[in-house]
Amino acid sequence: MKTFYAYHKLEKYFLDFENPGRTGLSKGENIQLIMERNHIKNAVYVGDTQGNMALAKFAGIPFIFASYGFGKPEEYDYIIERPIELLNLF
């Protein structure tokens, strides 16, 4: 079975990824796993839902609310209206 990344020919854009189907871990635990595996100290999570915010909080990383999405999280660390704005945050 092809992964999402392979099916959509996205592998060249990602150095590492994980999912609950491969590890049996939750999404938050998979974020932590990828950070540990790749020695990532400063990560952020960009999303648009309360669930995304909860995952970021679980993983101990800042949550950037993508206001152009579909959700309305209760809290966030930063907000962007367009993806290009990520460049200005860091």
Distance bins in CASP14 RR format, pairs under 12 A and 6 or more apart:
PFRMAT RR
TARGET T0000
AUTHOR 0000-0000-0000
RMODE 2
METHOD distances of the structure
MODEL  1
1 7 0 0 0 0 1 0 0 0 0 0 0
1 19 0 0 0 0 0 1 0 0 0 0 0
1 21 0 0 0 0 0 1 0 0 0 0 0
1 22 0 0 0 0 0 1 0 0 0 0 0
2 8 0 0 0 0 1 0 0 0 0 0 0
2 9 0 0 0 0 0 1 0 0 0 0 0
2 10 0 0 0 0 0 1 0 0 0 0 0
2 11 0 0 0 0 0 1 0 0 0 0 0
3 9 0 0 0 0 0 1 0 0 0 0 0
3 10 0 0 0 0 1 0 0 0 0 0 0
3 11 0 0 0 0 1 0 0 0 0 0 0
3 14 0 0 0 0 0 1 0 0 0 0 0
3 17 1 0 0 1 0 0 0 0 0 0 0
3 18 0 0 0 0 0 1 0 0 0 0 0
3 19 0 0 0 0 1 0 0 0 0 0 0
3 21 0 0 0 0 0 1 0 0 0 0 0
3 22 0 0 0 0 1 0 0 0 0 0 0
4 10 1 0 0 1 0 0 0 0 0 0 0
4 11 0 0 0 0 0 1 0 0 0 0 0
4 14 0 0 0 0 0 1 0 0 0 0 0
4 17 0 0 0 0 1 0 0 0 0 0 0
4 18 0 0 0 0 0 1 0 0 0 0 0
4 19 0 0 0 0 1 0 0 0 0 0 0
4 21 0 0 0 0 0 1 0 0 0 0 0
4 22 0 0 0 0 0 1 0 0 0 0 0
5 11 1 0 1 0 0 0 0 0 0 0 0
5 12 0 0 0 0 1 0 0 0 0 0 0
5 13 0 0 0 0 1 0 0 0 0 0 0
5 14 1 0 0 1 0 0 0 0 0 0 0
5 15 0 0 0 0 0 1 0 0 0 0 0
5 16 0 0 0 0 0 1 0 0 0 0 0
5 17 1 0 0 1 0 0 0 0 0 0 0
5 18 0 0 0 0 0 1 0 0 0 0 0
5 19 0 0 0 0 0 1 0 0 0 0 0
6 12 0 0 0 0 0 1 0 0 0 0 0
6 13 0 0 0 0 0 1 0 0 0 0 0
6 14 0 0 0 0 0 1 0 0 0 0 0
6 17 0 0 0 0 0 1 0 0 0 0 0
8 14 0 0 0 0 0 1 0 0 0 0 0
10 17 0 0 0 0 1 0 0 0 0 0 0
11 17 0 0 0 0 1 0 0 0 0 0 0
14 34 0 0 0 0 0 1 0 0 0 0 0
14 38 0 0 0 0 0 1 0 0 0 0 0
15 34 0 0 0 0 1 0 0 0 0 0 0
15 37 0 0 0 0 0 1 0 0 0 0 0
15 38 1 0 0 1 0 0 0 0 0 0 0
15 39 0 0 0 0 0 1 0 0 0 0 0
15 40 0 0 0 0 0 1 0 0 0 0 0
16 22 0 0 0 0 0 1 0 0 0 0 0
16 30 0 0 0 0 0 1 0 0 0 0 0
16 31 0 0 0 0 0 1 0 0 0 0 0
16 33 0 0 0 0 1 0 0 0 0 0 0
16 34 1 0 1 0 0 0 0 0 0 0 0
16 35 0 0 0 0 1 0 0 0 0 0 0
16 36 0 0 0 0 0 1 0 0 0 0 0
16 37 1 0 0 1 0 0 0 0 0 0 0
16 38 1 0 1 0 0 0 0 0 0 0 0
16 39 0 0 0 0 0 1 0 0 0 0 0
16 40 0 0 0 0 1 0 0 0 0 0 0
16 43 0 0 0 0 0 1 0 0 0 0 0
17 23 0 0 0 0 0 1 0 0 0 0 0
17 27 0 0 0 0 0 1 0 0 0 0 0
17 30 0 0 0 0 1 0 0 0 0 0 0
17 31 0 0 0 0 0 1 0 0 0 0 0
17 33 0 0 0 0 0 1 0 0 0 0 0
17 34 1 0 0 1 0 0 0 0 0 0 0
17 37 0 0 0 0 0 1 0 0 0 0 0
17 38 0 0 0 0 0 1 0 0 0 0 0
18 24 0 0 0 0 1 0 0 0 0 0 0
18 25 1 0 0 1 0 0 0 0 0 0 0
18 26 0 0 0 0 0 1 0 0 0 0 0
18 27 0 0 0 0 1 0 0 0 0 0 0
18 28 0 0 0 0 1 0 0 0 0 0 0
18 29 0 0 0 0 1 0 0 0 0 0 0
18 30 1 0 1 0 0 0 0 0 0 0 0
18 31 0 0 0 0 1 0 0 0 0 0 0
18 32 0 0 0 0 1 0 0 0 0 0 0
18 33 1 0 1 0 0 0 0 0 0 0 0
18 34 1 0 1 0 0 0 0 0 0 0 0
18 35 0 0 0 0 0 1 0 0 0 0 0
18 36 0 0 0 0 0 1 0 0 0 0 0
18 37 0 0 0 0 1 0 0 0 0 0 0
18 38 0 0 0 0 0 1 0 0 0 0 0
19 25 0 0 0 0 1 0 0 0 0 0 0
19 26 0 0 0 0 0 1 0 0 0 0 0
19 27 0 0 0 0 1 0 0 0 0 0 0
19 28 0 0 0 0 0 1 0 0 0 0 0
19 29 0 0 0 0 0 1 0 0 0 0 0
19 30 1 0 0 1 0 0 0 0 0 0 0
19 31 0 0 0 0 0 1 0 0 0 0 0
19 33 0 0 0 0 0 1 0 0 0 0 0
19 34 0 0 0 0 0 1 0 0 0 0 0
20 26 1 0 0 1 0 0 0 0 0 0 0
20 27 1 0 0 1 0 0 0 0 0 0 0
20 28 0 0 0 0 1 0 0 0 0 0 0
20 29 0 0 0 0 1 0 0 0 0 0 0
20 30 1 0 0 1 0 0 0 0 0 0 0
20 31 0 0 0 0 0 1 0 0 0 0 0
20 33 0 0 0 0 0 1 0 0 0 0 0
20 55 0 0 0 0 0 1 0 0 0 0 0
21 27 0 0 0 0 0 1 0 0 0 0 0
21 29 0 0 0 0 0 1 0 0 0 0 0
21 30 0 0 0 0 1 0 0 0 0 0 0
22 29 0 0 0 0 0 1 0 0 0 0 0
22 30 0 0 0 0 1 0 0 0 0 0 0
22 33 0 0 0 0 0 1 0 0 0 0 0
22 34 0 0 0 0 0 1 0 0 0 0 0
23 29 1 0 0 1 0 0 0 0 0 0 0
23 30 1 0 1 0 0 0 0 0 0 0 0
23 31 0 0 0 0 0 1 0 0 0 0 0
23 32 0 0 0 0 0 1 0 0 0 0 0
23 33 1 0 0 1 0 0 0 0 0 0 0
23 34 0 0 0 0 0 1 0 0 0 0 0
23 37 0 0 0 0 0 1 0 0 0 0 0
24 30 0 0 0 0 1 0 0 0 0 0 0
24 33 0 0 0 0 0 1 0 0 0 0 0
25 31 0 0 0 0 1 0 0 0 0 0 0
25 32 0 0 0 0 1 0 0 0 0 0 0
25 33 1 0 0 1 0 0 0 0 0 0 0
25 34 0 0 0 0 0 1 0 0 0 0 0
25 36 0 0 0 0 0 1 0 0 0 0 0
25 55 0 0 0 0 0 1 0 0 0 0 0
25 58 0 0 0 0 0 1 0 0 0 0 0
25 59 0 0 0 0 0 1 0 0 0 0 0
26 32 0 0 0 0 1 0 0 0 0 0 0
26 33 0 0 0 0 0 1 0 0 0 0 0
26 51 0 0 0 0 0 1 0 0 0 0 0
26 54 0 0 0 0 0 1 0 0 0 0 0
26 55 0 0 0 0 1 0 0 0 0 0 0
26 58 1 0 0 1 0 0 0 0 0 0 0
26 59 0 0 0 0 1 0 0 0 0 0 0
27 33 0 0 0 0 0 1 0 0 0 0 0
27 34 0 0 0 0 0 1 0 0 0 0 0
27 45 0 0 0 0 1 0 0 0 0 0 0
27 49 0 0 0 0 0 1 0 0 0 0 0
27 51 0 0 0 0 1 0 0 0 0 0 0
27 52 0 0 0 0 1 0 0 0 0 0 0
27 54 0 0 0 0 1 0 0 0 0 0 0
27 55 1 0 1 0 0 0 0 0 0 0 0
27 56 0 0 0 0 0 1 0 0 0 0 0
27 58 0 0 0 0 1 0 0 0 0 0 0
27 59 0 0 0 0 1 0 0 0 0 0 0
28 34 0 0 0 0 1 0 0 0 0 0 0
28 35 0 0 0 0 0 1 0 0 0 0 0
28 43 0 0 0 0 0 1 0 0 0 0 0
28 45 0 0 0 0 1 0 0 0 0 0 0
28 51 0 0 0 0 0 1 0 0 0 0 0
28 52 0 0 0 0 0 1 0 0 0 0 0
28 53 0 0 0 0 0 1 0 0 0 0 0
28 54 0 0 0 0 1 0 0 0 0 0 0
28 55 1 0 1 0 0 0 0 0 0 0 0
28 56 0 0 0 0 1 0 0 0 0 0 0
28 57 0 0 0 0 1 0 0 0 0 0 0
28 58 1 0 1 0 0 0 0 0 0 0 0
28 59 1 0 1 0 0 0 0 0 0 0 0
28 60 0 0 0 0 1 0 0 0 0 0 0
28 61 0 0 0 0 1 0 0 0 0 0 0
29 35 0 0 0 0 0 1 0 0 0 0 0
29 36 0 0 0 0 0 1 0 0 0 0 0
29 55 0 0 0 0 1 0 0 0 0 0 0
29 58 1 0 0 1 0 0 0 0 0 0 0
29 59 0 0 0 0 1 0 0 0 0 0 0
29 60 0 0 0 0 0 1 0 0 0 0 0
30 36 0 0 0 0 0 1 0 0 0 0 0
30 37 0 0 0 0 0 1 0 0 0 0 0
30 45 0 0 0 0 0 1 0 0 0 0 0
30 55 0 0 0 0 1 0 0 0 0 0 0
30 58 0 0 0 0 0 1 0 0 0 0 0
30 59 0 0 0 0 1 0 0 0 0 0 0
31 37 0 0 0 0 0 1 0 0 0 0 0
31 38 0 0 0 0 0 1 0 0 0 0 0
31 40 0 0 0 0 1 0 0 0 0 0 0
31 43 1 0 0 1 0 0 0 0 0 0 0
31 44 0 0 0 0 0 1 0 0 0 0 0
31 45 1 0 0 1 0 0 0 0 0 0 0
31 52 0 0 0 0 0 1 0 0 0 0 0
31 54 0 0 0 0 0 1 0 0 0 0 0
31 55 1 0 0 1 0 0 0 0 0 0 0
31 56 1 0 0 1 0 0 0 0 0 0 0
31 57 0 0 0 0 0 1 0 0 0 0 0
31 58 1 0 0 1 0 0 0 0 0 0 0
31 59 1 0 1 0 0 0 0 0 0 0 0
31 60 0 0 0 0 1 0 0 0 0 0 0
31 61 1 0 0 1 0 0 0 0 0 0 0
31 63 0 0 0 0 0 1 0 0 0 0 0
32 38 0 0 0 0 0 1 0 0 0 0 0
32 40 0 0 0 0 1 0 0 0 0 0 0
32 43 0 0 0 0 1 0 0 0 0 0 0
32 45 0 0 0 0 0 1 0 0 0 0 0
32 55 0 0 0 0 0 1 0 0 0 0 0
32 56 0 0 0 0 0 1 0 0 0 0 0
32 58 0 0 0 0 1 0 0 0 0 0 0
32 59 1 0 1 0 0 0 0 0 0 0 0
32 60 0 0 0 0 1 0 0 0 0 0 0
32 61 0 0 0 0 1 0 0 0 0 0 0
33 40 0 0 0 0 0 1 0 0 0 0 0
33 59 0 0 0 0 1 0 0 0 0 0 0
34 40 1 0 0 1 0 0 0 0 0 0 0
34 43 0 0 0 0 1 0 0 0 0 0 0
34 45 0 0 0 0 0 1 0 0 0 0 0
34 59 0 0 0 0 1 0 0 0 0 0 0
34 61 0 0 0 0 0 1 0 0 0 0 0
35 41 1 0 0 1 0 0 0 0 0 0 0
35 42 0 0 0 0 1 0 0 0 0 0 0
35 43 1 0 1 0 0 0 0 0 0 0 0
35 44 0 0 0 0 0 1 0 0 0 0 0
35 45 0 0 0 0 0 1 0 0 0 0 0
35 56 0 0 0 0 0 1 0 0 0 0 0
35 59 1 0 0 1 0 0 0 0 0 0 0
35 60 0 0 0 0 1 0 0 0 0 0 0
35 61 1 0 0 1 0 0 0 0 0 0 0
36 43 0 0 0 0 0 1 0 0 0 0 0
36 59 0 0 0 0 0 1 0 0 0 0 0
40 59 0 0 0 0 0 1 0 0 0 0 0
40 60 0 0 0 0 0 1 0 0 0 0 0
40 61 0 0 0 0 1 0 0 0 0 0 0
41 60 0 0 0 0 0 1 0 0 0 0 0
41 61 0 0 0 0 0 1 0 0 0 0 0
42 60 0 0 0 0 0 1 0 0 0 0 0
42 61 0 0 0 0 1 0 0 0 0 0 0
42 62 0 0 0 0 1 0 0 0 0 0 0
42 89 0 0 0 0 0 1 0 0 0 0 0
42 90 0 0 0 0 1 0 0 0 0 0 0
43 55 0 0 0 0 0 1 0 0 0 0 0
43 56 0 0 0 0 1 0 0 0 0 0 0
43 59 1 0 0 1 0 0 0 0 0 0 0
43 60 0 0 0 0 1 0 0 0 0 0 0
43 61 1 0 1 0 0 0 0 0 0 0 0
43 62 0 0 0 0 1 0 0 0 0 0 0
43 63 0 0 0 0 0 1 0 0 0 0 0
43 64 0 0 0 0 0 1 0 0 0 0 0
43 90 0 0 0 0 0 1 0 0 0 0 0
44 52 0 0 0 0 0 1 0 0 0 0 0
44 53 0 0 0 0 0 1 0 0 0 0 0
44 55 0 0 0 0 0 1 0 0 0 0 0
44 56 1 0 0 1 0 0 0 0 0 0 0
44 59 0 0 0 0 0 1 0 0 0 0 0
44 60 0 0 0 0 0 1 0 0 0 0 0
44 61 1 0 1 0 0 0 0 0 0 0 0
44 62 1 0 1 0 0 0 0 0 0 0 0
44 63 1 0 0 1 0 0 0 0 0 0 0
44 64 1 0 1 0 0 0 0 0 0 0 0
44 65 0 0 0 0 0 1 0 0 0 0 0
44 66 0 0 0 0 0 1 0 0 0 0 0
44 76 0 0 0 0 0 1 0 0 0 0 0
44 77 1 0 0 1 0 0 0 0 0 0 0
44 78 1 0 0 1 0 0 0 0 0 0 0
44 80 0 0 0 0 0 1 0 0 0 0 0
44 86 0 0 0 0 1 0 0 0 0 0 0
44 89 0 0 0 0 1 0 0 0 0 0 0
44 90 1 0 0 1 0 0 0 0 0 0 0
45 51 0 0 0 0 0 1 0 0 0 0 0
45 52 1 0 0 1 0 0 0 0 0 0 0
45 53 0 0 0 0 1 0 0 0 0 0 0
45 54 0 0 0 0 0 1 0 0 0 0 0
45 55 1 0 0 1 0 0 0 0 0 0 0
45 56 1 1 0 0 0 0 0 0 0 0 0
45 57 0 0 0 0 1 0 0 0 0 0 0
45 58 0 0 0 0 1 0 0 0 0 0 0
45 59 1 0 0 1 0 0 0 0 0 0 0
45 60 0 0 0 0 1 0 0 0 0 0 0
45 61 1 0 1 0 0 0 0 0 0 0 0
45 62 1 0 0 1 0 0 0 0 0 0 0
45 63 1 0 1 0 0 0 0 0 0 0 0
45 64 1 0 0 1 0 0 0 0 0 0 0
45 65 0 0 0 0 1 0 0 0 0 0 0
45 66 0 0 0 0 0 1 0 0 0 0 0
45 73 0 0 0 0 0 1 0 0 0 0 0
45 76 0 0 0 0 1 0 0 0 0 0 0
45 77 0 0 0 0 1 0 0 0 0 0 0
45 78 0 0 0 0 0 1 0 0 0 0 0
45 86 0 0 0 0 0 1 0 0 0 0 0
46 52 0 0 0 0 1 0 0 0 0 0 0
46 53 0 0 0 0 0 1 0 0 0 0 0
46 55 0 0 0 0 0 1 0 0 0 0 0
46 56 0 0 0 0 1 0 0 0 0 0 0
46 61 0 0 0 0 0 1 0 0 0 0 0
46 62 0 0 0 0 1 0 0 0 0 0 0
46 63 0 0 0 0 1 0 0 0 0 0 0
46 64 1 0 1 0 0 0 0 0 0 0 0
46 65 0 0 0 0 1 0 0 0 0 0 0
46 66 1 0 1 0 0 0 0 0 0 0 0
46 67 0 0 0 0 0 1 0 0 0 0 0
46 68 0 0 0 0 0 1 0 0 0 0 0
46 69 0 0 0 0 0 1 0 0 0 0 0
46 73 0 0 0 0 0 1 0 0 0 0 0
46 76 0 0 0 0 0 1 0 0 0 0 0
46 77 0 0 0 0 0 1 0 0 0 0 0
46 78 0 0 0 0 1 0 0 0 0 0 0
46 79 0 0 0 0 0 1 0 0 0 0 0
46 80 1 0 0 1 0 0 0 0 0 0 0
46 82 0 0 0 0 0 1 0 0 0 0 0
46 83 0 0 0 0 1 0 0 0 0 0 0
46 85 0 0 0 0 0 1 0 0 0 0 0
46 86 1 0 0 1 0 0 0 0 0 0 0
46 89 0 0 0 0 1 0 0 0 0 0 0
46 90 0 0 0 0 0 1 0 0 0 0 0
47 53 1 0 0 1 0 0 0 0 0 0 0
47 54 0 0 0 0 0 1 0 0 0 0 0
47 55 0 0 0 0 1 0 0 0 0 0 0
47 56 0 0 0 0 1 0 0 0 0 0 0
47 61 0 0 0 0 0 1 0 0 0 0 0
47 62 0 0 0 0 0 1 0 0 0 0 0
47 63 1 0 0 1 0 0 0 0 0 0 0
47 64 1 0 0 1 0 0 0 0 0 0 0
47 65 1 0 0 1 0 0 0 0 0 0 0
47 66 1 0 1 0 0 0 0 0 0 0 0
47 67 0 0 0 0 1 0 0 0 0 0 0
47 68 0 0 0 0 0 1 0 0 0 0 0
47 69 1 0 0 1 0 0 0 0 0 0 0
47 70 0 0 0 0 1 0 0 0 0 0 0
47 71 0 0 0 0 1 0 0 0 0 0 0
47 72 0 0 0 0 0 1 0 0 0 0 0
47 73 1 0 0 1 0 0 0 0 0 0 0
47 76 0 0 0 0 1 0 0 0 0 0 0
47 77 0 0 0 0 0 1 0 0 0 0 0
47 78 0 0 0 0 0 1 0 0 0 0 0
47 79 0 0 0 0 0 1 0 0 0 0 0
47 80 0 0 0 0 1 0 0 0 0 0 0
47 83 0 0 0 0 0 1 0 0 0 0 0
47 86 0 0 0 0 0 1 0 0 0 0 0
48 56 0 0 0 0 0 1 0 0 0 0 0
48 63 0 0 0 0 0 1 0 0 0 0 0
48 64 0 0 0 0 1 0 0 0 0 0 0
48 65 1 0 0 1 0 0 0 0 0 0 0
48 66 1 0 1 0 0 0 0 0 0 0 0
48 67 1 0 0 1 0 0 0 0 0 0 0
48 68 1 0 0 1 0 0 0 0 0 0 0
48 69 1 1 0 0 0 0 0 0 0 0 0
48 70 1 0 1 0 0 0 0 0 0 0 0
48 71 1 0 1 0 0 0 0 0 0 0 0
48 72 0 0 0 0 1 0 0 0 0 0 0
48 73 1 0 0 1 0 0 0 0 0 0 0
48 76 0 0 0 0 1 0 0 0 0 0 0
48 79 0 0 0 0 0 1 0 0 0 0 0
48 80 0 0 0 0 0 1 0 0 0 0 0
48 81 0 0 0 0 0 1 0 0 0 0 0
48 83 0 0 0 0 0 1 0 0 0 0 0
49 55 0 0 0 0 1 0 0 0 0 0 0
49 56 0 0 0 0 0 1 0 0 0 0 0
49 63 0 0 0 0 0 1 0 0 0 0 0
49 65 0 0 0 0 1 0 0 0 0 0 0
49 66 0 0 0 0 1 0 0 0 0 0 0
49 67 0 0 0 0 0 1 0 0 0 0 0
49 69 0 0 0 0 1 0 0 0 0 0 0
49 70 1 0 0 1 0 0 0 0 0 0 0
49 71 1 0 1 0 0 0 0 0 0 0 0
49 72 0 0 0 0 1 0 0 0 0 0 0
49 73 1 0 0 1 0 0 0 0 0 0 0
49 74 0 0 0 0 0 1 0 0 0 0 0
49 76 0 0 0 0 0 1 0 0 0 0 0
50 56 0 0 0 0 0 1 0 0 0 0 0
50 57 0 0 0 0 0 1 0 0 0 0 0
50 63 0 0 0 0 0 1 0 0 0 0 0
50 65 0 0 0 0 0 1 0 0 0 0 0
50 70 0 0 0 0 0 1 0 0 0 0 0
50 71 1 0 0 1 0 0 0 0 0 0 0
50 72 1 0 0 1 0 0 0 0 0 0 0
50 73 1 0 1 0 0 0 0 0 0 0 0
50 74 1 0 0 1 0 0 0 0 0 0 0
50 75 0 0 0 0 1 0 0 0 0 0 0
50 76 0 0 0 0 0 1 0 0 0 0 0
51 57 0 0 0 0 1 0 0 0 0 0 0
51 58 0 0 0 0 1 0 0 0 0 0 0
51 63 0 0 0 0 1 0 0 0 0 0 0
51 65 0 0 0 0 0 1 0 0 0 0 0
51 70 0 0 0 0 0 1 0 0 0 0 0
51 71 0 0 0 0 1 0 0 0 0 0 0
51 72 0 0 0 0 0 1 0 0 0 0 0
51 73 1 0 0 1 0 0 0 0 0 0 0
51 74 0 0 0 0 0 1 0 0 0 0 0
51 75 0 0 0 0 0 1 0 0 0 0 0
51 76 0 0 0 0 0 1 0 0 0 0 0
52 58 0 0 0 0 0 1 0 0 0 0 0
52 59 0 0 0 0 0 1 0 0 0 0 0
52 61 0 0 0 0 0 1 0 0 0 0 0
52 62 0 0 0 0 0 1 0 0 0 0 0
52 63 1 0 0 1 0 0 0 0 0 0 0
52 64 0 0 0 0 1 0 0 0 0 0 0
52 65 0 0 0 0 1 0 0 0 0 0 0
52 66 0 0 0 0 1 0 0 0 0 0 0
52 69 0 0 0 0 0 1 0 0 0 0 0
52 70 0 0 0 0 0 1 0 0 0 0 0
52 71 0 0 0 0 1 0 0 0 0 0 0
52 72 0 0 0 0 0 1 0 0 0 0 0
52 73 1 0 0 1 0 0 0 0 0 0 0
52 74 0 0 0 0 0 1 0 0 0 0 0
52 75 0 0 0 0 0 1 0 0 0 0 0
52 76 0 0 0 0 1 0 0 0 0 0 0
52 77 0 0 0 0 0 1 0 0 0 0 0
53 59 0 0 0 0 0 1 0 0 0 0 0
53 60 0 0 0 0 0 1 0 0 0 0 0
53 61 0 0 0 0 0 1 0 0 0 0 0
53 62 0 0 0 0 0 1 0 0 0 0 0
53 63 1 0 1 0 0 0 0 0 0 0 0
53 64 0 0 0 0 1 0 0 0 0 0 0
53 65 1 0 0 1 0 0 0 0 0 0 0
53 66 0 0 0 0 0 1 0 0 0 0 0
53 71 0 0 0 0 1 0 0 0 0 0 0
53 72 0 0 0 0 0 1 0 0 0 0 0
53 73 1 0 1 0 0 0 0 0 0 0 0
53 74 1 0 0 1 0 0 0 0 0 0 0
53 75 1 0 0 1 0 0 0 0 0 0 0
53 76 1 0 0 1 0 0 0 0 0 0 0
53 77 0 0 0 0 1 0 0 0 0 0 0
53 78 0 0 0 0 0 1 0 0 0 0 0
53 79 0 0 0 0 0 1 0 0 0 0 0
54 60 0 0 0 0 0 1 0 0 0 0 0
54 61 0 0 0 0 0 1 0 0 0 0 0
54 63 0 0 0 0 1 0 0 0 0 0 0
54 73 0 0 0 0 1 0 0 0 0 0 0
54 74 0 0 0 0 1 0 0 0 0 0 0
54 75 0 0 0 0 0 1 0 0 0 0 0
54 76 0 0 0 0 0 1 0 0 0 0 0
55 61 0 0 0 0 1 0 0 0 0 0 0
55 62 0 0 0 0 0 1 0 0 0 0 0
55 63 0 0 0 0 1 0 0 0 0 0 0
55 73 0 0 0 0 0 1 0 0 0 0 0
56 62 1 0 0 1 0 0 0 0 0 0 0
56 63 1 1 0 0 0 0 0 0 0 0 0
56 64 0 0 0 0 1 0 0 0 0 0 0
56 65 0 0 0 0 1 0 0 0 0 0 0
56 73 0 0 0 0 1 0 0 0 0 0 0
56 75 0 0 0 0 0 1 0 0 0 0 0
56 76 0 0 0 0 1 0 0 0 0 0 0
56 77 0 0 0 0 1 0 0 0 0 0 0
56 78 0 0 0 0 0 1 0 0 0 0 0
57 63 1 0 0 1 0 0 0 0 0 0 0
57 73 0 0 0 0 0 1 0 0 0 0 0
57 74 0 0 0 0 0 1 0 0 0 0 0
57 75 0 0 0 0 1 0 0 0 0 0 0
57 76 0 0 0 0 0 1 0 0 0 0 0
57 77 0 0 0 0 1 0 0 0 0 0 0
60 77 0 0 0 0 0 1 0 0 0 0 0
61 77 0 0 0 0 1 0 0 0 0 0 0
61 78 0 0 0 0 0 1 0 0 0 0 0
62 75 0 0 0 0 0 1 0 0 0 0 0
62 76 0 0 0 0 1 0 0 0 0 0 0
62 77 1 1 0 0 0 0 0 0 0 0 0
62 78 1 0 0 1 0 0 0 0 0 0 0
62 79 0 0 0 0 0 1 0 0 0 0 0
62 86 0 0 0 0 0 1 0 0 0 0 0
62 89 0 0 0 0 1 0 0 0 0 0 0
62 90 0 0 0 0 0 1 0 0 0 0 0
63 73 1 0 0 1 0 0 0 0 0 0 0
63 74 0 0 0 0 0 1 0 0 0 0 0
63 75 1 0 0 1 0 0 0 0 0 0 0
63 76 1 0 1 0 0 0 0 0 0 0 0
63 77 1 0 1 0 0 0 0 0 0 0 0
63 78 1 0 0 1 0 0 0 0 0 0 0
63 79 0 0 0 0 1 0 0 0 0 0 0
63 80 0 0 0 0 0 1 0 0 0 0 0
64 73 0 0 0 0 0 1 0 0 0 0 0
64 75 0 0 0 0 0 1 0 0 0 0 0
64 76 1 0 0 1 0 0 0 0 0 0 0
64 77 1 0 0 1 0 0 0 0 0 0 0
64 78 1 0 1 0 0 0 0 0 0 0 0
64 79 1 0 0 1 0 0 0 0 0 0 0
64 80 1 0 1 0 0 0 0 0 0 0 0
64 81 0 0 0 0 0 1 0 0 0 0 0
64 82 0 0 0 0 0 1 0 0 0 0 0
64 83 0 0 0 0 0 1 0 0 0 0 0
64 85 0 0 0 0 1 0 0 0 0 0 0
64 86 1 0 0 1 0 0 0 0 0 0 0
64 88 0 0 0 0 0 1 0 0 0 0 0
64 89 1 0 0 1 0 0 0 0 0 0 0
64 90 0 0 0 0 1 0 0 0 0 0 0
65 71 0 0 0 0 1 0 0 0 0 0 0
65 72 0 0 0 0 1 0 0 0 0 0 0
65 73 1 0 1 0 0 0 0 0 0 0 0
65 74 0 0 0 0 0 1 0 0 0 0 0
65 75 0 0 0 0 1 0 0 0 0 0 0
65 76 1 1 0 0 0 0 0 0 0 0 0
65 77 0 0 0 0 1 0 0 0 0 0 0
65 78 1 0 0 1 0 0 0 0 0 0 0
65 79 1 0 1 0 0 0 0 0 0 0 0
65 80 1 0 0 1 0 0 0 0 0 0 0
65 81 0 0 0 0 1 0 0 0 0 0 0
65 85 0 0 0 0 0 1 0 0 0 0 0
65 86 0 0 0 0 0 1 0 0 0 0 0
65 89 0 0 0 0 0 1 0 0 0 0 0
66 72 0 0 0 0 0 1 0 0 0 0 0
66 73 0 0 0 0 1 0 0 0 0 0 0
66 76 0 0 0 0 1 0 0 0 0 0 0
66 78 0 0 0 0 1 0 0 0 0 0 0
66 79 0 0 0 0 1 0 0 0 0 0 0
66 80 1 0 1 0 0 0 0 0 0 0 0
66 81 0 0 0 0 1 0 0 0 0 0 0
66 82 0 0 0 0 1 0 0 0 0 0 0
66 83 1 0 0 1 0 0 0 0 0 0 0
66 84 0 0 0 0 0 1 0 0 0 0 0
66 85 0 0 0 0 1 0 0 0 0 0 0
66 86 0 0 0 0 1 0 0 0 0 0 0
66 89 0 0 0 0 0 1 0 0 0 0 0
67 73 0 0 0 0 1 0 0 0 0 0 0
67 76 0 0 0 0 1 0 0 0 0 0 0
67 78 0 0 0 0 0 1 0 0 0 0 0
67 79 1 0 1 0 0 0 0 0 0 0 0
67 80 1 0 0 1 0 0 0 0 0 0 0
67 81 1 0 1 0 0 0 0 0 0 0 0
67 82 0 0 0 0 1 0 0 0 0 0 0
67 83 0 0 0 0 0 1 0 0 0 0 0
67 85 0 0 0 0 1 0 0 0 0 0 0
68 79 0 0 0 0 0 1 0 0 0 0 0
68 80 1 0 0 1 0 0 0 0 0 0 0
68 81 1 0 0 1 0 0 0 0 0 0 0
68 82 1 0 0 1 0 0 0 0 0 0 0
68 83 0 0 0 0 1 0 0 0 0 0 0
68 84 0 0 0 0 0 1 0 0 0 0 0
68 85 0 0 0 0 1 0 0 0 0 0 0
69 79 0 0 0 0 0 1 0 0 0 0 0
69 80 0 0 0 0 0 1 0 0 0 0 0
69 81 0 0 0 0 1 0 0 0 0 0 0
69 82 0 0 0 0 0 1 0 0 0 0 0
69 83 0 0 0 0 0 1 0 0 0 0 0
72 79 0 0 0 0 0 1 0 0 0 0 0
73 79 0 0 0 0 1 0 0 0 0 0 0
76 89 0 0 0 0 0 1 0 0 0 0 0
77 89 0 0 0 0 1 0 0 0 0 0 0
77 90 0 0 0 0 0 1 0 0 0 0 0
78 85 0 0 0 0 1 0 0 0 0 0 0
78 86 0 0 0 0 1 0 0 0 0 0 0
78 88 0 0 0 0 1 0 0 0 0 0 0
78 89 1 0 1 0 0 0 0 0 0 0 0
78 90 0 0 0 0 1 0 0 0 0 0 0
79 85 0 0 0 0 1 0 0 0 0 0 0
79 86 0 0 0 0 0 1 0 0 0 0 0
79 88 0 0 0 0 0 1 0 0 0 0 0
79 89 0 0 0 0 1 0 0 0 0 0 0
80 86 1 0 0 1 0 0 0 0 0 0 0
80 87 0 0 0 0 1 0 0 0 0 0 0
80 88 0 0 0 0 1 0 0 0 0 0 0
80 89 1 0 0 1 0 0 0 0 0 0 0
80 90 0 0 0 0 0 1 0 0 0 0 0
81 88 0 0 0 0 0 1 0 0 0 0 0
82 88 0 0 0 0 0 1 0 0 0 0 0
82 89 0 0 0 0 0 1 0 0 0 0 0
83 89 0 0 0 0 0 1 0 0 0 0 0
END
